[in-house]
Amino acid sequence: MGWHVRETIDGDQRERRIRHVTRCLSCTLTCVHCGLPARFSLPAGHPGLGVVEHLRGATSPGLPDLALLHRFCRDDLTTDAGIALRRAYLGLATELFETGRRIRRHRRLGVHPPRPGHLETYRKRWRVAKMRYACKACRYYTGSH
């Protein structure tokens, strides 16, 4: 993302990291909708299961109009939401699946609509819920190794 960690790496460790990044599918195969790695070893019905879809305008090297998506992202291809909100929806869907609850379209991420006079409280809770679920998705899908 935007963080750069400066550390000294000996030659052997550097070569191991390069080998990992070039060979690891979970690092290189990312969803075109949310940018998180797609997994293929998940049970059927999991929102993070990787699927290949035909999308017009998708730019995959060598594969015209084919794109890798999470199952949840394929079903929810809204383009009006930013990347953090897309990841938040995926994080909420993953949490619901892991706890055995039904996955629905939660446009409010579990935050109740504001009462009259409490708009600032609603906005604060909305931002907290959005970042909580976005971080949950990032940890779940990138923390495999």
KEKELO-590639 format. One record per residue: residue number from 1; residue in three letters; x, y, z of N, C-alpha, C in turn. Coordinates in nm, 3 decimals, always signed. Example, Ala and Ser with C-alpha at 12.3 -4.5 7.8 and 13.67 -1.06 7.14 Angstrom:
REM KEKELO-590639
[pt 1 Ala [+1.319 -0.569 +0.780] [+1.230 -0.450 +0.780] [+1.320 -0.330 +0.780]]
[pt 2 Ser [+1.285 -0.225 +0.708] [+1.367 -0.106 +0.714] [+1.290 +0.003 +0.787]]
REM end
This chain:
REM KEKELO-590639
[pt 1 Met [+0.084 -0.117 +0.000] [+0.000 +0.000 +0.000] [+0.089 +0.124 +0.000]]
[pt 2 Gly [+0.099 +0.196 +0.106] [+0.181 +0.314 +0.108] [+0.291 +0.306 +0.212]]
[pt 3 Trp [+0.311 +0.191 +0.273] [+0.409 +0.179 +0.379] [+0.532 +0.113 +0.323]]
[pt 4 His [+0.646 +0.166 +0.358] [+0.772 +0.108 +0.317] [+0.854 +0.081 +0.442]]
[pt 5 Val [+0.892 -0.042 +0.461] [+0.971 -0.080 +0.576] [+1.114 -0.099 +0.529]]
[pt 6 Arg [+1.203 -0.024 +0.586] [+1.344 -0.036 +0.551] [+1.409 -0.131 +0.650]]
[pt 7 Glu [+1.463 -0.238 +0.599] [+1.534 -0.332 +0.684] [+1.642 -0.397 +0.601]]
[pt 8 Thr [+1.741 -0.446 +0.668] [+1.849 -0.513 +0.596] [+1.812 -0.660 +0.583]]
[pt 9 Ile [+1.822 -0.709 +0.462] [+1.788 -0.848 +0.434] [+1.910 -0.913 +0.371]]
[pt 10 Asp [+1.952 -1.024 +0.429] [+2.065 -1.093 +0.367] [+2.019 -1.160 +0.237]]
[pt 11 Gly [+2.113 -1.202 +0.157] [+2.084 -1.255 +0.023] [+1.990 -1.375 +0.025]]
[pt 12 Asp [+2.008 -1.466 +0.122] [+1.925 -1.587 +0.127] [+1.779 -1.552 +0.158]]
[pt 13 Gln [+1.759 -1.464 +0.255] [+1.624 -1.424 +0.292] [+1.555 -1.349 +0.178]]
[pt 14 Arg [+1.630 -1.264 +0.110] [+1.575 -1.189 -0.003] [+1.531 -1.284 -0.113]]
[pt 15 Glu [+1.612 -1.382 -0.142] [+1.577 -1.478 -0.248] [+1.453 -1.559 -0.209]]
[pt 16 Arg [+1.441 -1.596 -0.082] [+1.323 -1.668 -0.035] [+1.197 -1.585 -0.052]]
[pt 17 Arg [+1.205 -1.456 -0.020] [+1.088 -1.368 -0.034] [+1.049 -1.352 -0.180]]
[pt 18 Ile [+1.146 -1.335 -0.266] [+1.117 -1.322 -0.409] [+1.053 -1.449 -0.461]]
[pt 19 Arg [+1.105 -1.564 -0.422] [+1.046 -1.692 -0.463] [+0.903 -1.704 -0.412]]
[pt 20 His [+0.879 -1.660 -0.290] [+0.744 -1.667 -0.232] [+0.645 -1.583 -0.312]]
[pt 21 Val [+0.684 -1.460 -0.342] [+0.593 -1.370 -0.412] [+0.567 -1.418 -0.554]]
[pt 22 Thr [+0.665 -1.473 -0.621] [+0.645 -1.516 -0.759] [+0.572 -1.649 -0.769]]
[pt 23 Arg [+0.573 -1.728 -0.664] [+0.509 -1.860 -0.671] [+0.379 -1.870 -0.593]]
[pt 24 Cys [+0.356 -1.781 -0.503] [+0.240 -1.791 -0.414] [+0.115 -1.739 -0.485]]
[pt 25 Leu [+0.019 -1.825 -0.507] [-0.104 -1.784 -0.575] [-0.185 -1.685 -0.493]]
[pt 26 Ser [-0.185 -1.701 -0.362] [-0.266 -1.610 -0.281] [-0.209 -1.469 -0.281]]
[pt 27 Cys [-0.084 -1.453 -0.317] [-0.027 -1.317 -0.325] [-0.051 -1.254 -0.462]]
[pt 28 Thr [-0.051 -1.335 -0.566] [-0.055 -1.279 -0.700] [-0.193 -1.276 -0.762]]
[pt 29 Leu [-0.285 -1.360 -0.719] [-0.419 -1.364 -0.777] [-0.515 -1.285 -0.689]]
[pt 30 Thr [-0.542 -1.163 -0.731] [-0.627 -1.076 -0.651] [-0.758 -1.047 -0.724]]
[pt 31 Cys [-0.859 -1.018 -0.648] [-0.991 -0.984 -0.701] [-0.984 -0.847 -0.769]]
[pt 32 Val [-1.043 -0.836 -0.887] [-1.039 -0.710 -0.959] [-1.135 -0.607 -0.899]]
[pt 33 His [-1.227 -0.650 -0.816] [-1.326 -0.557 -0.759] [-1.276 -0.493 -0.629]]
[pt 34 Cys [-1.219 -0.575 -0.539] [-1.177 -0.521 -0.409] [-1.026 -0.521 -0.389]]
[pt 35 Gly [-0.952 -0.591 -0.473] [-0.806 -0.590 -0.464] [-0.746 -0.684 -0.362]]
[pt 36 Leu [-0.827 -0.765 -0.295] [-0.776 -0.861 -0.197] [-0.750 -0.996 -0.264]]
[pt 37 Pro [-0.657 -1.074 -0.210] [-0.631 -1.206 -0.270] [-0.753 -1.297 -0.264]]
[pt 38 Ala [-0.774 -1.372 -0.370] [-0.884 -1.470 -0.375] [-0.831 -1.605 -0.330]]
[pt 39 Arg [-0.910 -1.678 -0.259] [-0.871 -1.811 -0.211] [-0.952 -1.918 -0.284]]
[pt 40 Phe [-0.888 -2.031 -0.304] [-0.954 -2.140 -0.375] [-0.975 -2.263 -0.286]]
[pt 41 Ser [-0.923 -2.261 -0.166] [-0.934 -2.376 -0.076] [-1.045 -2.357 +0.027]]
[pt 42 Leu [-1.141 -2.274 -0.002] [-1.250 -2.247 +0.091] [-1.370 -2.336 +0.059]]
[pt 43 Pro [-1.457 -2.360 +0.157] [-1.574 -2.442 +0.130] [-1.672 -2.373 +0.035]]
[pt 44 Ala [-1.753 -2.453 -0.030] [-1.853 -2.399 -0.122] [-1.948 -2.307 -0.047]]
[pt 45 Gly [-1.983 -2.197 -0.107] [-2.071 -2.101 -0.045] [-2.000 -1.991 +0.032]]
[pt 46 His [-1.870 -2.003 +0.052] [-1.793 -1.901 +0.124] [-1.785 -1.775 +0.037]]
[pt 47 Pro [-1.805 -1.657 +0.095] [-1.803 -1.535 +0.014] [-1.667 -1.502 -0.047]]
[pt 48 Gly [-1.558 -1.556 +0.006] [-1.425 -1.526 -0.045] [-1.371 -1.627 -0.144]]
[pt 49 Leu [-1.452 -1.722 -0.184] [-1.409 -1.822 -0.281] [-1.380 -1.756 -0.415]]
[pt 50 Gly [-1.268 -1.787 -0.477] [-1.229 -1.726 -0.604] [-1.307 -1.785 -0.720]]
[pt 51 Val [-1.360 -1.700 -0.806] [-1.430 -1.742 -0.927] [-1.379 -1.660 -1.045]]
[pt 52 Val [-1.381 -1.720 -1.163] [-1.341 -1.649 -1.284] [-1.468 -1.614 -1.359]]
[pt 53 Glu [-1.480 -1.487 -1.393] [-1.601 -1.438 -1.460] [-1.563 -1.365 -1.588]]
[pt 54 His [-1.657 -1.360 -1.678] [-1.642 -1.284 -1.801] [-1.694 -1.143 -1.776]]
[pt 55 Leu [-1.603 -1.045 -1.775] [-1.639 -0.905 -1.753] [-1.587 -0.822 -1.870]]
[pt 56 Arg [-1.671 -0.744 -1.926] [-1.626 -0.657 -2.036] [-1.529 -0.552 -1.982]]
[pt 57 Gly [-1.421 -0.535 -2.052] [-1.324 -0.434 -2.014] [-1.224 -0.477 -1.909]]
[pt 58 Ala [-1.230 -0.602 -1.864] [-1.133 -0.651 -1.766] [-0.997 -0.665 -1.834]]
[pt 59 Thr [-0.894 -0.623 -1.765] [-0.760 -0.628 -1.823] [-0.677 -0.733 -1.751]]
[pt 60 Ser [-0.688 -0.856 -1.794] [-0.604 -0.963 -1.744] [-0.500 -0.994 -1.851]]
[pt 61 Pro [-0.374 -1.010 -1.813] [-0.273 -1.035 -1.915] [-0.298 -1.168 -1.986]]
[pt 62 Gly [-0.317 -1.162 -2.116] [-0.336 -1.282 -2.197] [-0.477 -1.337 -2.200]]
[pt 63 Leu [-0.565 -1.289 -2.112] [-0.701 -1.340 -2.106] [-0.799 -1.224 -2.122]]
[pt 64 Pro [-0.842 -1.197 -2.244] [-0.930 -1.081 -2.263] [-1.068 -1.104 -2.200]]
[pt 65 Asp [-1.113 -1.004 -2.129] [-1.246 -1.000 -2.067] [-1.269 -1.107 -1.961]]
[pt 66 Leu [-1.164 -1.170 -1.908] [-1.179 -1.263 -1.797] [-1.121 -1.198 -1.672]]
[pt 67 Ala [-1.191 -1.213 -1.561] [-1.148 -1.151 -1.437] [-1.167 -1.246 -1.321]]
[pt 68 Leu [-1.076 -1.237 -1.224] [-1.086 -1.315 -1.102] [-1.157 -1.231 -0.998]]
[pt 69 Leu [-1.260 -1.288 -0.936] [-1.340 -1.219 -0.836] [-1.365 -1.312 -0.718]]
[pt 70 His [-1.395 -1.252 -0.602] [-1.451 -1.331 -0.493] [-1.596 -1.360 -0.529]]
[pt 71 Arg [-1.649 -1.467 -0.475] [-1.789 -1.500 -0.502] [-1.881 -1.387 -0.459]]
[pt 72 Phe [-1.853 -1.326 -0.344] [-1.935 -1.215 -0.296] [-1.922 -1.093 -0.387]]
[pt 73 Cys [-1.801 -1.063 -0.431] [-1.779 -0.947 -0.518] [-1.846 -0.966 -0.653]]
[pt 74 Arg [-1.853 -1.089 -0.700] [-1.919 -1.117 -0.827] [-2.068 -1.085 -0.817]]
[pt 75 Asp [-2.127 -1.116 -0.703] [-2.270 -1.092 -0.684] [-2.302 -0.946 -0.651]]
[pt 76 Asp [-2.200 -0.868 -0.614] [-2.221 -0.731 -0.572] [-2.122 -0.639 -0.644]]
[pt 77 Leu [-2.143 -0.619 -0.772] [-2.049 -0.540 -0.853] [-2.089 -0.392 -0.859]]
[pt 78 Thr [-2.112 -0.331 -0.745] [-2.144 -0.188 -0.743] [-2.016 -0.109 -0.763]]
[pt 79 Thr [-2.020 -0.014 -0.852] [-1.901 +0.067 -0.878] [-1.905 +0.201 -0.808]]
[pt 80 Asp [-2.018 +0.232 -0.743] [-2.027 +0.361 -0.677] [-1.957 +0.363 -0.541]]
[pt 81 Ala [-1.923 +0.247 -0.488] [-1.857 +0.239 -0.359] [-1.705 +0.241 -0.376]]
[pt 82 Gly [-1.635 +0.301 -0.281] [-1.490 +0.302 -0.282] [-1.433 +0.168 -0.240]]
[pt 83 Ile [-1.302 +0.155 -0.248] [-1.236 +0.027 -0.219] [-1.254 -0.012 -0.072]]
[pt 84 Ala [-1.250 +0.084 +0.020] [-1.267 +0.051 +0.162] [-1.407 -0.002 +0.189]]
[pt 85 Leu [-1.508 +0.055 +0.124] [-1.644 +0.008 +0.144] [-1.666 -0.128 +0.082]]
[pt 86 Arg [-1.606 -0.153 -0.034] [-1.615 -0.287 -0.095] [-1.554 -0.392 -0.004]]
[pt 87 Arg [-1.438 -0.359 +0.054] [-1.373 -0.452 +0.146] [-1.455 -0.469 +0.274]]
[pt 88 Ala [-1.521 -0.363 +0.319] [-1.604 -0.372 +0.438] [-1.721 -0.466 +0.415]]
[pt 89 Tyr [-1.786 -0.456 +0.300] [-1.897 -0.548 +0.269] [-1.847 -0.692 +0.264]]
[pt 90 Leu [-1.729 -0.715 +0.205] [-1.673 -0.850 +0.201] [-1.639 -0.900 +0.341]]
[pt 91 Gly [-1.585 -0.812 +0.425] [-1.552 -0.850 +0.563] [-1.677 -0.886 +0.642]]
[pt 92 Leu [-1.784 -0.811 +0.625] [-1.909 -0.843 +0.694] [-1.966 -0.975 +0.644]]
[pt 93 Ala [-1.963 -0.997 +0.513] [-2.014 -1.122 +0.458] [-1.932 -1.241 +0.508]]
[pt 94 Thr [-1.802 -1.223 +0.519] [-1.716 -1.331 +0.570] [-1.747 -1.360 +0.716]]
[pt 95 Glu [-1.766 -1.254 +0.796] [-1.799 -1.274 +0.937] [-1.933 -1.347 +0.952]]
[pt 96 Leu [-2.032 -1.308 +0.872] [-2.162 -1.375 +0.879] [-2.150 -1.521 +0.840]]
[pt 97 Phe [-2.072 -1.552 +0.738] [-2.056 -1.690 +0.695] [-1.984 -1.772 +0.802]]
[pt 98 Glu [-1.880 -1.715 +0.860] [-1.802 -1.787 +0.962] [-1.885 -1.816 +1.088]]
[pt 99 Thr [-1.981 -1.729 +1.120] [-2.064 -1.751 +1.238] [-2.190 -1.830 +1.207]]
[pt 100 Gly [-2.209 -1.868 +1.080] [-2.323 -1.950 +1.042] [-2.451 -1.873 +1.018]]
[pt 101 Arg [-2.442 -1.742 +1.005] [-2.562 -1.662 +0.980] [-2.580 -1.640 +0.830]]
[pt 102 Arg [-2.702 -1.604 +0.792] [-2.734 -1.583 +0.651] [-2.670 -1.453 +0.601]]
[pt 103 Ile [-2.611 -1.460 +0.482] [-2.547 -1.343 +0.422] [-2.653 -1.263 +0.348]]
[pt 104 Arg [-2.671 -1.139 +0.391] [-2.764 -1.048 +0.325] [-2.687 -0.926 +0.281]]
[pt 105 Arg [-2.750 -0.844 +0.205] [-2.688 -0.718 +0.163] [-2.709 -0.616 +0.274]]
[pt 106 His [-2.607 -0.590 +0.350] [-2.612 -0.494 +0.460] [-2.554 -0.362 +0.412]]
[pt 107 Arg [-2.634 -0.277 +0.361] [-2.585 -0.149 +0.310] [-2.540 -0.057 +0.423]]
[pt 108 Arg [-2.589 -0.081 +0.545] [-2.553 +0.007 +0.657] [-2.449 -0.057 +0.748]]
[pt 109 Leu [-2.402 -0.177 +0.717] [-2.300 -0.247 +0.797] [-2.341 -0.264 +0.942]]
[pt 110 Gly [-2.470 -0.283 +0.966] [-2.518 -0.306 +1.102] [-2.538 -0.180 +1.184]]
[pt 111 Val [-2.518 -0.064 +1.126] [-2.538 +0.062 +1.198] [-2.681 +0.108 +1.174]]
[pt 112 His [-2.753 +0.134 +1.281] [-2.892 +0.175 +1.270] [-2.902 +0.317 +1.215]]
[pt 113 Pro [-3.011 +0.349 +1.144] [-3.027 +0.484 +1.090] [-3.029 +0.588 +1.202]]
[pt 114 Pro [-2.988 +0.710 +1.169] [-2.977 +0.811 +1.276] [-3.112 +0.857 +1.328]]
[pt 115 Arg [-3.114 +0.882 +1.457] [-3.231 +0.944 +1.518] [-3.221 +1.094 +1.496]]
[pt 116 Pro [-3.329 +1.162 +1.500] [-3.323 +1.308 +1.482] [-3.229 +1.374 +1.582]]
[pt 117 Gly [-3.136 +1.453 +1.531] [-3.041 +1.523 +1.617] [-2.915 +1.447 +1.647]]
[pt 118 His [-2.902 +1.323 +1.599] [-2.784 +1.241 +1.628] [-2.709 +1.202 +1.500]]
[pt 119 Leu [-2.704 +1.291 +1.405] [-2.639 +1.261 +1.278] [-2.489 +1.242 +1.294]]
[pt 120 Glu [-2.425 +1.321 +1.378] [-2.280 +1.308 +1.397] [-2.244 +1.175 +1.462]]
[pt 121 Thr [-2.325 +1.130 +1.555] [-2.301 +0.999 +1.617] [-2.314 +0.889 +1.514]]
[pt 122 Tyr [-2.414 +0.900 +1.428] [-2.433 +0.801 +1.321] [-2.312 +0.799 +1.228]]
[pt 123 Arg [-2.264 +0.915 +1.187] [-2.148 +0.921 +1.097] [-2.025 +0.859 +1.161]]
[pt 124 Lys [-2.006 +0.885 +1.290] [-1.891 +0.828 +1.361] [-1.902 +0.675 +1.366]]
[pt 125 Arg [-2.019 +0.625 +1.401] [-2.037 +0.480 +1.408] [-2.025 +0.416 +1.270]]
[pt 126 Trp [-2.071 +0.486 +1.166] [-2.059 +0.435 +1.029] [-1.911 +0.420 +0.990]]
[pt 127 Arg [-1.831 +0.523 +1.019] [-1.688 +0.517 +0.985] [-1.618 +0.406 +1.062]]
[pt 128 Val [-1.652 +0.390 +1.188] [-1.590 +0.285 +1.269] [-1.628 +0.147 +1.216]]
[pt 129 Ala [-1.755 +0.127 +1.184] [-1.799 -0.003 +1.132] [-1.736 -0.032 +0.997]]
[pt 130 Lys [-1.727 +0.068 +0.912] [-1.667 +0.049 +0.780] [-1.522 +0.007 +0.792]]
[pt 131 Met [-1.445 +0.075 +0.874] [-1.303 +0.042 +0.887] [-1.284 -0.090 +0.962]]
[pt 132 Arg [-1.372 -0.120 +1.055] [-1.362 -0.247 +1.127] [-1.377 -0.365 +1.032]]
[pt 133 Tyr [-1.480 -0.361 +0.948] [-1.503 -0.472 +0.856] [-1.403 -0.474 +0.742]]
[pt 134 Ala [-1.356 -0.358 +0.698] [-1.253 -0.354 +0.594] [-1.122 -0.413 +0.647]]
[pt 135 Cys [-1.086 -0.380 +0.770] [-0.965 -0.438 +0.831] [-0.981 -0.587 +0.854]]
[pt 136 Lys [-1.101 -0.629 +0.890] [-1.126 -0.771 +0.909] [-1.106 -0.847 +0.779]]
[pt 137 Ala [-1.153 -0.792 +0.668] [-1.135 -0.858 +0.537] [-0.988 -0.860 +0.498]]
[pt 138 Cys [-0.918 -0.751 +0.521] [-0.775 -0.747 +0.487] [-0.697 -0.850 +0.568]]
[pt 139 Arg [-0.725 -0.859 +0.697] [-0.654 -0.958 +0.781] [-0.689 -1.100 +0.740]]
[pt 140 Tyr [-0.815 -1.125 +0.710] [-0.859 -1.261 +0.677] [-0.800 -1.309 +0.545]]
[pt 141 Tyr [-0.802 -1.223 +0.444] [-0.761 -1.267 +0.311] [-0.613 -1.250 +0.283]]
[pt 142 Thr [-0.544 -1.167 +0.358] [-0.399 -1.154 +0.335] [-0.318 -1.222 +0.444]]
[pt 143 Gly [-0.381 -1.269 +0.549] [-0.309 -1.331 +0.660] [-0.293 -1.481 +0.646]]
[pt 144 Ser [-0.290 -1.533 +0.525] [-0.283 -1.677 +0.507] [-0.142 -1.732 +0.523]]
[pt 145 His [-0.040 -1.645 +0.527] [+0.098 -1.693 +0.536] [+0.185 -1.595 +0.612]]
REM end
